[in-house]
Every structure is written in structure tokens, then in C-alpha cells.
Amino acid sequence: MKRFACGDVIPGCNATFTAADEEGIFAQCMPHGAAEHGMTEVTPELRATVRSLITTV
């Protein structure tokens, strides 16, 4: 199982996401980023940052 905490990228955000794999994390957190943080683009750098912060639980 994988876990990502949005607050690791956006200080103050309490949203966390869990999924069986990284793609499941991205499927959840990218719409969250758009809706809650106004992110209109997922740059390769952002994707790499998120990937580096995903942990195994």
C-alpha cells in the first residue's frame, strides 16, 4: 500500500491519499491539487516531487 500527504508539498494541507500503487495515488491527488490548490498543470518536476514523497505503508 502507498501513501502520500499533500502537506509535504503544500504546507498546511491535511489531505492524505492511499492506494495500492503510485498511479492510484496520482489518480487521487492530481484532481485534489486542481480543485483545492488551483494547480492547472502537472509538471514533470511536480510529478517527480510527489513520487519522491510517496511512502510504503
Summary of the structure (lengths in Angstrom):
residues: 57
radius of gyration: 10.3
end to end distance: 5.4
largest distance: 29.1
contacts: 145
relative contact order: 0.27
helix: 51%
strand: 18%
